[in-house]
Amino acid sequence: MQAALILFSIAILAPLGGSLIAGLFGRRMGDGPAQAVTIAFMLVATLSSYGALLGGLIGGGMPGVALLAHWVDAGSFHVNWALRFDTLSITMAAMVLTVSLLVHVYSLGYMAHDSMPRYRFFSYLSLFTFAMLMLISSNDLMQLFFGWEGVGLASYLLIGYWYQRPSACAAAIKAFVVNRVADLFFLVGIGLIFVVFGTIQYDDIFATVPDQVNTTYHLFGANHSVLELIATLLFIGAMGKSAQLFLHTWLPDAMEGPTPVSALIHAATMVTAGVFLMARMSPLVEFAPDTRIFIVLIGATTCFFAATVGLVQPDIKRTIAYSTCSQLGYMFMAIGVGAYQAAVFHLTTHAFFKALLFLGAGCVIHALHDEQNMFRMGGLWKKIPVTYAVMWIGSLALAGVFPFAGYWSKDAILNAAWASHSGIGTYGWVLGTITAFITALYSWRLIFLVFHGTARDQHAHDHAHESPPVMMGPVMILSIGAVVAGVVLAPFYIGGKQAAFWSGAIFNAPGNTIMERLEDVPTLIGLLPSIVGLAGIALAYVLYIAKPELPASIATSFRPIYLFLLNKWYFDELYDVIFVKPYAFIARVLWRGVDEGAVEKLPVGLARATRDTAIVATRTQTGSIAVYALTMLVGLVVLVTTVVFFQ
């Protein structure tokens, strides 16, 4: 156990070392050595996580806590730097480090010809990895919030890495601001937890949750459960980080960052932090049934909304980004029906096949010299056959086709929604099944537009080439994960071994038997997601191969719907009217009326009055004795007259 804890600590802290060395000494070292250092530290961290995982599972002893240092001691508020070593944290760490290491290696080739200093890019990647690891290994909510804000900072730096581009800077700011809105609710939730429980340490909170079930607060003439309020506040924080409906608008714009950033942050790791938070807080969420209904409502609606928007996007990366948003909706649907294990299972498999799709898209972009518009591609499967093959693998996993990874995890979520035997569960199952059809449709829309048909840009097509081995190697490894991760992990994550595997890291209340009922769904219900997925692939073939003129005809015939989807349900325009323009108007009034009109004019006016008074005063200083004597005489007369008059 002690050796596993040491390895776990090395795995968490090693990326910070690589980031600091590359960031502080990269300019002096040069790009090559800085890149080598960060990758070396990432390799050590990844191997250490595997050792810790094996040591923890085989040797037993989990959970455990590695105390690093004391942090805050203020009255009754005590926080330590500590690493929580349990199944949830170590499996998440192994997944994050595996994907991060592969993205670091992939970036060697993808960023090779970038004009920006690459040591800075690699330093940011490693900094992000460290922040994410601090989040998932936290033993209390304060350290989790530190990692939460750390990944937000790293995301801002990486989205805006190409800071010469106004669009990249705007996207970075948008991501930062939208997440700050959600983080306010999260922070209030943490504060309320301390008020109610007197602590923010997980074990202490979880041990006393049953005692607070009947604790209420009075508002608007009614009593409300304090646990419901806390769970809702935490979920709103998760909505921002995981790009759920209403707080999703930053994720598609974040595609302005380099493609490796999209693969690491906006597909595999950071956006899943919200799902991790709700799974970690499962002992509390279990006692907030109304909040769980709200979670299913948001998750199911998000997965459908994002899929419909992905149907019409012309940009290859934005299509995959909306797919990420949609898949996160599935994960929250599982959280809402109490199948936390299925949510974490889909989180893990999704990390492999979605990172694969993003890096595969990066290979396409690299082959076409930074072209991202799918309508300018076509006929590439013979030019880049390996990329074509891995994109098929990633898409099959995403569509949930047997036996690829997504089949095991996404079907488990839909089965859980059906097995919940609730109205909101049925709502989630219906939208989730419809989304499975749409997901297959837009996934093969991407494949057929990019790799089949005729070349729409002959010059780019003629010069297209396969990516170098340093890029294809990580992609091939991820493709293996996209194929086997589901079948290998299913028995442990959601199968008969799941209770022993999780060892209490994820909590189900005694009345929650959803994990036992996953296999009890009717055969047709279990097969339906696969059937509709195959139907989506068939429809995509008809639309983009057999009759390629049909999509344009449909878009013309249903133009209002097409524009509605193309403009992402007009959320950005709506927010512009509701928030941006009023805020800009208020800011303009305060700037011109208050700042320039009062704040700036007041000292200027005082200075001008002082100057004018001084000018008048200097005119009395003539140097003439006669004038001074006359002035004194006039003053004396006035003084005497005043005294006599008022006696």
C-alpha positions as CSV (number, residue, x, y, z in Angstrom):
1,M,0.0,0.0,0.0
2,Q,2.8,2.4,0.9
3,A,4.6,1.8,-2.4
4,A,1.3,2.3,-4.3
5,L,0.8,5.7,-2.5
6,I,4.3,6.8,-3.4
7,L,3.8,5.9,-7.1
8,F,0.5,7.7,-7.0
9,S,2.1,10.8,-5.6
10,I,4.8,10.7,-8.3
11,A,2.1,10.3,-11.0
12,I,0.3,13.4,-9.7
13,L,3.2,15.7,-9.2
14,A,5.6,14.7,-12.0
15,P,3.7,16.8,-14.7
16,L,4.2,19.9,-12.6
17,G,8.0,19.4,-12.7
18,G,8.0,19.1,-16.5
19,S,5.8,22.2,-16.8
20,L,8.0,24.3,-14.6
21,I,11.2,23.3,-16.2
22,A,9.9,23.9,-19.7
23,G,8.2,27.2,-18.7
24,L,11.1,28.7,-16.7
25,F,14.0,27.4,-18.7
26,G,12.5,26.7,-22.1
27,R,13.8,29.8,-23.8
28,R,17.3,29.0,-22.7
29,M,17.1,25.3,-23.4
30,G,15.4,25.6,-26.7
31,D,12.2,23.9,-28.0
32,G,13.6,20.4,-28.5
33,P,15.0,19.8,-25.0
34,A,12.0,21.4,-23.4
35,Q,9.7,19.1,-25.3
36,A,11.8,16.1,-24.4
37,V,11.7,17.1,-20.7
38,T,7.9,17.4,-20.6
39,I,7.4,14.1,-22.4
40,A,9.9,12.4,-20.1
41,F,8.1,13.6,-17.0
42,M,4.8,12.6,-18.5
43,L,6.1,9.1,-19.2
44,V,7.3,8.7,-15.6
45,A,3.9,9.9,-14.4
46,T,2.0,7.5,-16.7
47,L,4.0,4.5,-15.7
48,S,3.7,5.4,-12.1
49,S,-0.1,5.6,-12.4
50,Y,-0.1,2.1,-13.9
51,G,2.0,0.8,-11.0
52,A,-0.2,2.5,-8.5
53,L,-3.4,1.1,-10.1
54,L,-2.0,-2.4,-10.1
55,G,-0.7,-2.0,-6.6
56,G,-3.9,-0.7,-5.3
57,L,-6.2,-3.2,-7.0
58,I,-4.0,-6.3,-6.4
59,G,-2.5,-5.4,-3.0
60,G,-5.7,-4.0,-1.6
61,G,-5.7,-1.2,1.0
62,M,-7.7,1.3,-0.9
63,P,-8.9,3.9,-0.1
64,G,-5.9,5.7,1.3
65,V,-4.7,9.3,1.7
66,A,-1.2,10.7,1.2
67,L,-0.8,13.9,3.2
68,L,1.5,16.4,1.4
69,A,1.4,19.5,3.6
70,H,-0.9,21.7,5.7
71,W,-2.6,24.4,3.8
72,V,-5.2,26.5,5.7
73,D,-5.9,26.7,9.4
74,A,-8.5,29.4,10.2
75,G,-10.7,28.8,13.2
76,S,-12.7,25.7,12.5
77,F,-11.7,25.7,8.8
78,H,-8.8,23.3,8.2
79,V,-7.5,22.2,4.7
80,N,-4.5,20.1,3.9
81,W,-2.8,19.3,0.6
82,A,-3.5,15.6,0.3
83,L,-4.0,13.0,-2.4
84,R,-7.0,10.7,-2.2
85,F,-6.1,7.2,-3.3
86,D,-9.2,5.2,-4.2
87,T,-10.5,3.4,-7.3
88,L,-12.1,6.5,-8.8
89,S,-9.1,8.7,-8.5
90,I,-6.5,6.2,-9.6
91,T,-8.5,5.0,-12.7
92,M,-9.1,8.6,-13.6
93,A,-5.4,9.4,-13.2
94,A,-4.4,6.5,-15.4
95,M,-6.8,7.6,-18.1
96,V,-5.8,11.3,-18.0
97,L,-2.1,10.5,-18.0
98,T,-2.4,8.0,-20.9
99,V,-4.3,10.4,-23.1
100,S,-2.1,13.3,-22.1
101,L,1.1,11.4,-22.8
102,L,-0.2,10.5,-26.3
103,V,-1.2,14.1,-27.0
104,H,2.2,15.3,-25.9
105,V,3.9,12.9,-28.4
106,Y,1.4,13.8,-31.1
107,S,2.1,17.5,-30.6
108,L,5.7,16.9,-31.5
109,G,4.6,16.4,-35.1
110,Y,1.5,18.6,-35.2
111,M,3.3,21.7,-33.8
112,A,6.6,21.1,-35.6
113,H,6.2,23.9,-38.1
114,D,4.5,26.3,-35.8
115,S,6.1,29.7,-35.5
116,M,5.2,30.2,-31.8
117,P,7.7,29.0,-29.2
118,R,6.8,25.4,-28.7
119,Y,8.3,25.1,-25.2
120,R,5.5,27.3,-24.0
121,F,2.9,25.1,-25.6
122,F,4.3,22.0,-23.9
123,S,4.6,23.7,-20.6
124,Y,0.9,24.7,-20.8
125,L,-0.1,21.1,-21.7
126,S,1.8,19.7,-18.7
127,L,0.4,22.4,-16.4
128,F,-3.1,21.5,-17.5
129,T,-2.4,17.8,-16.8
130,F,-1.1,18.6,-13.3
131,A,-4.2,20.7,-12.6
132,M,-6.5,18.0,-13.8
133,L,-4.7,15.4,-11.6
134,M,-5.0,17.7,-8.6
135,L,-8.7,17.9,-9.2
136,I,-9.3,14.1,-9.4
137,S,-6.9,13.2,-6.5
138,S,-8.3,15.8,-4.1
139,N,-9.4,14.8,-0.7
140,D,-11.6,17.8,-0.1
141,L,-13.5,20.4,-2.1
142,M,-11.0,23.2,-1.7
143,Q,-8.2,21.2,-3.4
144,L,-10.8,20.1,-6.0
145,F,-11.7,23.8,-6.6
146,F,-7.9,24.6,-7.0
147,G,-7.6,22.0,-9.7
148,W,-11.0,23.1,-11.2
149,E,-9.7,26.7,-11.6
150,G,-6.3,25.4,-12.7
151,V,-7.7,23.5,-15.6
152,G,-9.8,26.6,-16.5
153,L,-6.6,28.8,-16.5
154,A,-4.7,26.2,-18.6
155,S,-7.7,26.0,-21.0
156,Y,-7.7,29.8,-21.4
157,L,-3.9,29.8,-22.1
158,L,-4.2,26.9,-24.7
159,I,-7.3,28.1,-26.5
160,G,-5.7,31.5,-26.9
161,Y,-2.3,30.0,-27.7
162,W,-2.3,31.6,-31.2
163,Y,-2.9,35.0,-29.6
164,Q,-2.3,36.8,-32.9
165,R,-5.7,35.6,-34.1
166,P,-8.6,37.7,-32.7
167,S,-10.9,34.7,-32.9
168,A,-8.6,32.7,-30.7
169,C,-8.4,35.4,-28.1
170,A,-12.2,35.9,-28.2
171,A,-12.8,32.2,-27.8
172,A,-10.4,32.0,-24.8
173,I,-12.1,34.9,-23.1
174,K,-15.6,33.4,-23.8
175,A,-14.5,30.1,-22.3
176,F,-13.1,31.8,-19.2
177,V,-16.1,34.1,-18.6
178,V,-18.8,31.4,-19.1
179,N,-17.0,29.1,-16.7
180,R,-16.7,31.8,-14.1
181,V,-20.5,32.1,-14.2
182,A,-20.9,28.5,-13.3
183,D,-18.0,28.5,-10.9
184,L,-19.8,31.1,-8.8
185,F,-22.6,28.6,-8.1
186,F,-20.0,25.9,-7.4
187,L,-18.2,28.2,-4.9
188,V,-21.5,29.0,-3.1
189,G,-22.2,25.3,-2.9
190,I,-18.8,24.7,-1.3
191,G,-19.5,27.5,1.2
192,L,-22.9,26.0,2.0
193,I,-21.4,22.6,2.6
194,F,-19.1,24.1,5.2
195,V,-22.0,25.9,6.9
196,V,-24.1,22.7,7.0
197,F,-21.5,20.0,7.6
198,G,-18.7,22.1,9.3
199,T,-16.1,20.6,7.0
200,I,-15.3,20.3,3.3
201,Q,-13.4,17.0,3.5
202,Y,-15.1,14.2,1.6
203,D,-15.1,11.5,4.3
204,D,-16.5,13.8,6.9
205,I,-19.2,15.1,4.6
206,F,-20.2,11.6,3.4
207,A,-20.4,10.2,6.9
208,T,-22.9,12.8,8.0
209,V,-25.1,13.2,4.9
210,P,-27.8,10.9,6.3
211,D,-28.1,13.1,9.3
212,Q,-28.9,16.1,7.1
213,V,-31.6,14.6,5.0
214,N,-34.3,16.3,6.9
215,T,-32.5,19.6,7.3
216,T,-34.4,22.4,5.5
217,Y,-34.3,26.1,5.0
218,H,-37.3,28.5,4.7
219,L,-37.7,30.5,1.6
220,F,-40.7,32.1,-0.1
221,G,-43.1,30.6,2.5
222,A,-42.0,27.0,2.0
223,N,-39.4,24.6,3.4
224,H,-36.7,23.3,1.0
225,S,-34.1,20.5,1.5
226,V,-30.7,21.9,2.0
227,L,-29.2,18.8,0.4
228,E,-31.2,19.5,-2.8
229,L,-29.9,23.1,-2.8
230,I,-26.3,22.0,-2.4
231,A,-26.5,19.3,-5.1
232,T,-28.1,21.8,-7.5
233,L,-25.4,24.3,-6.9
234,L,-22.7,21.7,-7.5
235,F,-24.4,20.5,-10.7
236,I,-24.6,24.1,-12.1
237,G,-20.9,24.3,-11.5
238,A,-20.5,21.0,-13.4
239,M,-22.8,22.3,-16.2
240,G,-20.3,25.0,-17.0
241,K,-17.2,22.9,-17.0
242,S,-18.9,20.1,-18.9
243,A,-20.6,22.4,-21.4
244,Q,-24.2,21.4,-20.7
245,L,-27.2,23.2,-22.2
246,F,-27.3,27.0,-21.4
247,L,-23.6,27.0,-20.4
248,H,-22.4,25.1,-23.5
249,T,-21.7,28.0,-25.8
250,W,-17.9,28.2,-25.0
251,L,-17.1,24.7,-26.2
252,P,-17.5,25.0,-30.0
253,D,-15.6,28.3,-30.0
254,A,-12.8,26.6,-28.1
255,M,-11.9,24.8,-31.3
256,E,-9.8,27.9,-32.2
257,G,-7.0,26.3,-30.2
258,P,-4.6,23.8,-31.7
259,T,-6.1,20.4,-32.4
260,P,-4.0,18.6,-29.6
261,V,-5.6,21.0,-27.2
262,S,-9.1,20.0,-28.4
263,A,-8.2,16.3,-28.0
264,L,-6.8,16.6,-24.5
265,I,-8.9,19.3,-22.9
266,H,-12.2,19.5,-24.8
267,A,-12.8,15.8,-25.4
268,A,-11.0,13.6,-22.9
269,T,-10.3,15.3,-19.7
270,M,-11.4,18.9,-18.6
271,V,-14.9,18.7,-19.9
272,T,-15.4,15.5,-18.0
273,A,-14.5,17.2,-14.7
274,G,-18.2,17.9,-14.1
275,V,-19.1,14.3,-14.4
276,F,-16.3,13.3,-12.1
277,L,-17.5,15.9,-9.5
278,M,-21.0,14.4,-9.5
279,A,-19.7,10.9,-9.2
280,R,-17.3,11.9,-6.4
281,M,-20.2,13.5,-4.6
282,S,-22.6,10.5,-5.2
283,P,-23.1,10.0,-1.5
284,L,-24.7,13.4,-1.4
285,V,-26.4,13.4,-4.8
286,E,-28.1,10.1,-3.9
287,F,-30.2,12.0,-1.3
288,A,-31.2,14.8,-3.7
289,P,-33.9,13.1,-5.9
290,D,-35.3,16.4,-7.3
291,T,-31.8,17.5,-8.3
292,R,-31.3,14.1,-10.1
293,I,-34.5,14.7,-12.1
294,F,-33.1,18.1,-13.1
295,I,-29.7,16.5,-14.0
296,V,-31.5,14.0,-16.3
297,L,-33.5,16.7,-17.9
298,I,-30.5,18.8,-18.7
299,G,-28.3,15.9,-19.7
300,A,-30.9,14.3,-22.1
301,T,-31.8,17.6,-23.6
302,T,-28.2,18.5,-24.1
303,C,-27.3,15.2,-25.9
304,F,-30.2,15.8,-28.3
305,F,-29.5,19.5,-28.8
306,A,-25.8,19.1,-29.6
307,A,-26.4,16.2,-31.9
308,T,-28.9,18.2,-34.0
309,V,-26.4,21.0,-34.3
310,G,-23.6,18.6,-35.3
311,L,-25.7,17.5,-38.2
312,V,-25.1,20.7,-40.2
313,Q,-21.8,22.0,-39.1
314,P,-19.3,22.5,-42.0
315,D,-16.2,22.6,-39.7
316,I,-14.7,19.1,-39.0
317,K,-13.5,20.1,-35.5
318,R,-16.8,21.8,-34.5
319,T,-18.7,18.7,-35.6
320,I,-16.6,16.6,-33.2
321,A,-17.0,19.3,-30.5
322,Y,-20.7,19.1,-30.6
323,S,-20.4,15.3,-30.5
324,T,-18.5,15.8,-27.2
325,C,-21.2,18.0,-25.8
326,S,-23.8,15.4,-26.8
327,Q,-21.8,12.5,-25.2
328,L,-21.4,14.5,-22.0
329,G,-25.2,14.7,-21.9
330,Y,-25.3,10.9,-21.8
331,M,-23.0,10.8,-18.9
332,F,-25.1,13.2,-16.9
333,M,-28.2,11.2,-17.8
334,A,-26.6,8.3,-16.1
335,I,-25.7,10.4,-13.0
336,G,-29.4,11.5,-12.8
337,V,-30.8,7.9,-12.8
338,G,-28.2,6.9,-10.2
339,A,-25.9,4.8,-12.5
340,Y,-22.8,6.7,-11.5
341,Q,-20.6,3.7,-12.5
342,A,-22.0,3.8,-16.1
343,A,-21.3,7.5,-16.3
344,V,-17.7,7.0,-15.3
345,F,-17.5,4.0,-17.7
346,H,-18.7,6.1,-20.6
347,L,-16.3,8.9,-19.5
348,T,-13.4,6.5,-19.8
349,T,-14.3,4.9,-23.1
350,H,-15.2,8.3,-24.5
351,A,-11.8,9.6,-23.7
352,F,-10.2,7.0,-26.0
353,F,-12.5,7.3,-29.0
354,K,-13.1,11.0,-28.9
355,A,-9.4,11.8,-28.5
356,L,-8.9,9.4,-31.4
357,L,-11.4,11.4,-33.5
358,F,-9.9,14.7,-32.7
359,L,-6.3,13.6,-33.4
360,G,-7.6,11.9,-36.6
361,A,-9.2,15.2,-37.6
362,G,-5.8,16.8,-36.8
363,C,-4.2,14.4,-39.3
364,V,-6.7,15.4,-41.9
365,I,-6.1,19.1,-41.2
366,H,-2.3,18.5,-41.3
367,A,-2.7,16.7,-44.6
368,L,-4.6,19.6,-46.2
369,H,-2.4,22.4,-44.8
370,D,-4.8,23.7,-42.1
371,E,-8.1,23.3,-44.0
372,Q,-11.0,22.5,-41.7
373,N,-14.1,23.0,-43.9
374,M,-15.4,19.6,-44.8
375,F,-17.1,20.9,-48.0
376,R,-13.6,21.7,-49.3
377,M,-12.4,18.2,-48.8
378,G,-13.4,14.9,-50.4
379,G,-11.8,11.8,-52.0
380,L,-9.1,11.5,-49.4
381,W,-9.3,7.8,-48.4
382,K,-6.7,6.7,-50.9
383,K,-4.4,9.6,-50.0
384,I,-4.4,9.0,-46.3
385,P,-5.7,5.4,-45.8
386,V,-4.4,5.0,-42.2
387,T,-6.2,8.1,-41.1
388,Y,-9.3,6.9,-42.9
389,A,-9.2,3.6,-41.0
390,V,-8.8,5.1,-37.6
391,M,-11.6,7.6,-38.2
392,W,-13.8,4.6,-39.0
393,I,-12.8,3.0,-35.8
394,G,-13.5,6.1,-33.8
395,S,-16.8,6.7,-35.5
396,L,-17.9,3.1,-34.9
397,A,-17.1,3.5,-31.2
398,L,-18.9,6.8,-31.1
399,A,-22.0,5.3,-32.8
400,G,-22.0,2.4,-30.3
401,V,-21.6,-0.4,-32.8
402,F,-20.7,-3.8,-31.4
403,P,-18.0,-4.6,-30.2
404,F,-16.4,-1.2,-30.1
405,A,-16.0,0.7,-26.8
406,G,-19.0,3.0,-27.1
407,Y,-21.3,0.1,-27.5
408,W,-20.7,-1.1,-24.0
409,S,-20.8,2.2,-22.2
410,K,-23.5,4.1,-24.1
411,D,-25.9,1.2,-24.2
412,A,-25.4,0.8,-20.4
413,I,-26.5,4.3,-19.9
414,L,-29.6,3.9,-22.1
415,N,-30.4,0.6,-20.3
416,A,-30.1,2.3,-17.0
417,A,-32.5,5.1,-18.1
418,W,-35.0,2.5,-19.2
419,A,-34.5,0.4,-16.0
420,S,-35.1,3.4,-13.8
421,H,-38.9,3.0,-14.5
422,S,-39.5,6.7,-14.0
423,G,-41.0,9.4,-16.2
424,I,-37.7,11.4,-16.4
425,G,-35.8,8.2,-17.1
426,T,-38.1,7.4,-20.0
427,Y,-37.6,10.9,-21.3
428,G,-33.8,10.4,-21.2
429,W,-34.1,7.0,-22.9
430,V,-36.2,8.4,-25.7
431,L,-34.0,11.4,-26.4
432,G,-30.9,9.2,-25.9
433,T,-32.1,6.7,-28.5
434,I,-33.0,9.4,-31.0
435,T,-29.5,10.9,-30.4
436,A,-27.9,7.6,-31.1
437,F,-29.4,7.7,-34.6
438,I,-28.4,11.3,-35.2
439,T,-24.9,10.6,-33.9
440,A,-24.3,7.8,-36.4
441,L,-25.8,10.1,-39.2
442,Y,-23.4,13.0,-38.6
443,S,-20.4,10.8,-37.9
444,W,-20.7,9.1,-41.3
445,R,-21.6,12.5,-42.8
446,L,-18.1,13.5,-41.7
447,I,-16.5,10.4,-43.1
448,F,-18.3,10.5,-46.5
449,L,-17.7,14.3,-46.9
450,V,-14.0,14.1,-46.0
451,F,-12.9,10.8,-47.5
452,H,-15.3,9.9,-50.3
453,G,-16.7,11.6,-53.3
454,T,-14.7,13.9,-55.6
455,A,-12.0,16.2,-54.4
456,R,-13.5,19.7,-54.1
457,D,-10.0,21.4,-53.8
458,Q,-7.9,19.5,-56.3
459,H,-4.7,21.3,-55.4
460,A,-5.0,20.5,-51.7
461,H,-6.0,16.9,-52.6
462,D,-3.0,16.4,-54.8
463,H,-0.6,17.5,-52.0
464,A,-2.3,15.6,-49.2
465,H,-0.1,13.1,-47.4
466,E,-0.2,10.8,-44.4
467,S,1.0,12.3,-41.1
468,P,4.5,11.4,-39.8
469,P,4.9,8.4,-37.4
470,V,5.2,10.6,-34.4
471,M,1.6,11.6,-35.0
472,M,0.2,8.3,-36.3
473,G,1.7,6.3,-33.4
474,P,-0.5,7.9,-30.7
475,V,-3.5,7.7,-33.0
476,M,-3.0,3.9,-33.5
477,I,-2.7,3.4,-29.7
478,L,-5.9,5.3,-29.1
479,S,-7.6,3.2,-31.8
480,I,-6.8,0.1,-29.8
481,G,-8.4,1.6,-26.8
482,A,-11.5,2.5,-28.9
483,V,-11.8,-1.1,-29.8
484,V,-11.1,-3.0,-26.6
485,A,-11.6,-0.6,-23.7
486,G,-15.3,-1.4,-23.5
487,V,-15.1,-5.2,-23.4
488,V,-12.1,-5.2,-21.1
489,L,-13.5,-2.7,-18.6
490,A,-17.2,-3.6,-18.6
491,P,-17.0,-6.4,-16.0
492,F,-15.2,-4.1,-13.6
493,Y,-17.0,-0.8,-14.2
494,I,-20.6,-2.0,-14.5
495,G,-20.6,-5.8,-14.4
496,G,-20.6,-8.4,-11.7
497,K,-17.3,-7.2,-10.3
498,Q,-18.2,-3.6,-10.0
499,A,-19.0,-3.5,-6.3
500,A,-15.6,-5.0,-5.3
501,F,-13.8,-2.9,-8.0
502,W,-15.1,0.5,-6.8
503,S,-14.7,-0.4,-3.1
504,G,-17.1,2.4,-2.0
505,A,-15.5,5.1,-4.2
506,I,-18.9,5.4,-5.8
507,F,-21.9,5.2,-3.6
508,N,-25.4,3.8,-4.3
509,A,-28.0,4.2,-1.6
510,P,-29.5,0.9,-0.3
511,G,-32.7,1.5,-2.3
512,N,-30.8,2.2,-5.5
513,T,-30.5,-1.1,-7.4
514,I,-30.1,0.4,-10.9
515,M,-26.8,-1.4,-11.5
516,E,-28.4,-4.8,-10.8
517,R,-31.2,-4.0,-13.2
518,L,-29.1,-3.1,-16.2
519,E,-29.4,-6.5,-17.7
520,D,-33.1,-6.9,-17.1
521,V,-34.3,-4.7,-19.9
522,P,-36.3,-6.3,-22.8
523,T,-34.2,-7.6,-25.7
524,L,-35.7,-5.1,-28.2
525,I,-34.9,-2.2,-25.8
526,G,-31.3,-3.4,-25.5
527,L,-30.9,-3.8,-29.2
528,L,-32.6,-0.6,-30.3
529,P,-29.6,1.8,-29.9
530,S,-27.6,-0.5,-32.2
531,I,-30.4,-0.7,-34.7
532,V,-30.9,3.0,-34.9
533,G,-27.2,3.5,-35.1
534,L,-26.9,1.2,-38.1
535,A,-29.9,3.0,-39.6
536,G,-28.1,6.3,-39.2
537,I,-25.1,5.0,-41.1
538,A,-27.3,3.7,-43.9
539,L,-29.1,7.1,-44.2
540,A,-25.7,8.9,-44.3
541,Y,-24.7,6.6,-47.1
542,V,-27.9,7.4,-49.1
543,L,-27.5,11.2,-48.5
544,Y,-23.8,11.6,-49.2
545,I,-22.8,8.7,-51.5
546,A,-25.8,7.3,-53.3
547,K,-27.7,10.6,-53.8
548,P,-25.3,13.5,-52.8
549,E,-27.7,16.1,-54.2
550,L,-30.3,15.3,-51.5
551,P,-28.7,17.2,-48.6
552,A,-28.8,20.5,-50.5
553,S,-32.3,19.9,-51.6
554,I,-33.5,19.1,-48.0
555,A,-31.7,22.2,-46.7
556,T,-33.5,24.3,-49.3
557,S,-36.9,22.8,-48.6
558,F,-36.6,23.1,-44.8
559,R,-34.5,26.3,-44.8
560,P,-35.8,27.7,-41.5
561,I,-35.0,24.5,-39.7
562,Y,-31.6,24.3,-41.4
563,L,-30.7,27.8,-40.4
564,F,-32.0,27.2,-36.9
565,L,-29.6,24.2,-36.6
566,L,-26.7,25.9,-38.4
567,N,-26.9,28.9,-36.0
568,K,-26.9,26.5,-33.0
569,W,-30.5,27.2,-32.0
570,Y,-29.5,30.9,-31.8
571,F,-28.2,30.6,-28.3
572,D,-25.3,33.0,-29.0
573,E,-27.6,35.5,-30.6
574,L,-30.1,35.2,-27.7
575,Y,-27.3,35.7,-25.1
576,D,-26.1,38.7,-27.1
577,V,-29.5,40.3,-26.7
578,I,-30.1,39.3,-23.1
579,F,-26.6,39.7,-21.6
580,V,-24.0,41.2,-23.9
581,K,-25.8,44.2,-25.3
582,P,-27.4,45.4,-22.0
583,Y,-24.0,44.9,-20.3
584,A,-22.2,46.9,-23.0
585,F,-24.9,49.6,-22.8
586,I,-24.5,49.9,-19.0
587,A,-20.7,49.8,-19.3
588,R,-20.9,52.6,-21.9
589,V,-23.1,54.7,-19.6
590,L,-20.8,54.2,-16.7
591,W,-17.8,55.0,-18.8
592,R,-19.0,58.2,-20.4
593,G,-21.4,59.4,-17.6
594,V,-19.6,58.3,-14.5
595,D,-16.0,57.6,-15.4
596,E,-15.4,60.4,-17.9
597,G,-18.3,62.7,-16.6
598,A,-17.6,62.5,-12.9
599,V,-14.6,60.5,-11.8
600,E,-12.3,62.1,-14.4
601,K,-13.9,65.6,-14.4
602,L,-14.0,66.0,-10.6
603,P,-10.2,66.1,-10.1
604,V,-9.8,68.1,-13.3
605,G,-12.4,70.6,-12.1
606,L,-10.7,70.9,-8.7
607,A,-7.3,71.4,-10.4
608,R,-8.8,74.1,-12.7
609,A,-10.5,75.9,-9.8
610,T,-7.3,75.8,-7.8
611,R,-5.4,77.2,-10.8
612,D,-7.9,80.0,-11.4
613,T,-7.8,80.9,-7.7
614,A,-4.1,81.0,-7.7
615,I,-4.1,83.2,-10.8
616,V,-6.4,85.7,-9.1
617,A,-4.3,85.6,-5.9
618,T,-1.1,86.3,-7.8
619,R,-2.6,89.5,-9.3
620,T,-2.8,91.0,-5.8
621,Q,1.0,90.5,-5.4
622,T,1.9,93.7,-7.3
623,G,5.0,94.7,-5.2
624,S,3.6,98.2,-4.7
625,I,3.7,99.4,-1.0
626,A,0.8,101.8,-1.8
627,V,-1.4,99.1,-3.0
628,Y,-0.6,96.9,0.1
629,A,-1.3,99.9,2.4
630,L,-4.6,100.6,0.6
631,T,-5.6,97.0,0.9
632,M,-4.8,97.0,4.6
633,L,-6.8,100.2,5.1
634,V,-9.8,98.9,3.3
635,G,-9.7,95.7,5.4
636,L,-9.4,97.7,8.6
637,V,-12.4,99.8,7.6
638,V,-14.5,96.8,6.8
639,L,-13.5,95.1,10.1
640,V,-14.3,98.2,12.3
641,T,-17.6,98.8,10.5
642,T,-18.6,95.2,11.0
643,V,-17.7,95.2,14.7
644,V,-19.6,98.5,15.3
645,F,-22.6,97.5,13.2
646,F,-23.1,94.2,15.0
647,Q,-22.6,95.4,18.6
